[in-house]
Amino acid sequence: MLEKLIEINNNIINQTTNEKEKEKHLLIKKILEDKNCFLKMDIETSYALLRELNIPDKNIKNTYLNLIDPSNTI
């Protein structure tokens, strides 16, 4: 799942022409480099990051739960 988010973020970085947006997603890229990043941040921050990656609101909770599931962090 984290790999998919990294891919989405990279696509946003490559496609955006807005420098402010690009800077924001370069910061997100650094955050996503840590495989445990979603375990280290609070739920509100995690949800906000997922929204920045264009995850639909109806899928955010399940995506978040999948990212923090210990069986998926191997």
N, C-alpha and C positions, 0 to 999 in steps of 0.2 A: 504494500500500500504506500509506503514512504517513497518508493521508487517512482510510483505513478505521480505523486505530488511533486517530486523533483522534476519529472518530465514536464508536467503542466507549468511549473514555474519557469523552467528553461524556455518553453515555448513563448510564454508571456514576455520574458526578457528579450528574446530574439525578434518578436513581432512589434513591440511597442516603440513608438517614436517619441513618446513623452519622457523626457529625462527624469522628472520627479518620480514617475511610475517605475522607470527602470531602476533608479536608485533603491526604491522600496523593495523591489523584487530581488535585487542583488543582496540586500540585507536578509531577506527571507531565504535566499540560497545558502547563505552562511549558517543560518539557524538550522536548516534542513540537513546540513552536513553531519550533524550529531544525530546518530540513530535513536537516541533516547530523548530527543528534544521535547516531544510531547509529554513525556513523563516528568520533565523538569519545569514545565510552565503550567500556570493555572488554567482552568477550563475556559475562562473568558478569553484569555489570550489565545488559546488553542483554537477556539471557535472563530475569533477574529482573523487569525492566520488562514484558516480554512476558507473563510469568506473571501479573503484576498486572492485565494487560488481558484475562485469561482466555483466552489463546491456549493451546490444548491442547498438552501436552508433545510429542506426536507431530508437531505442526506448527511447533514453535518454531524448529528448525534451518532449515527451508526459508523461514520467514518472515524470520528474521534475514538469511539469505543474499540474499533478495530486497531487503531494506532497504539492504544495503551494496553491492549490485551497481551499479557506476558507470553502467550503461546505464539504470538506473531513477531516477537522481538528477537528471535533467534537469527 
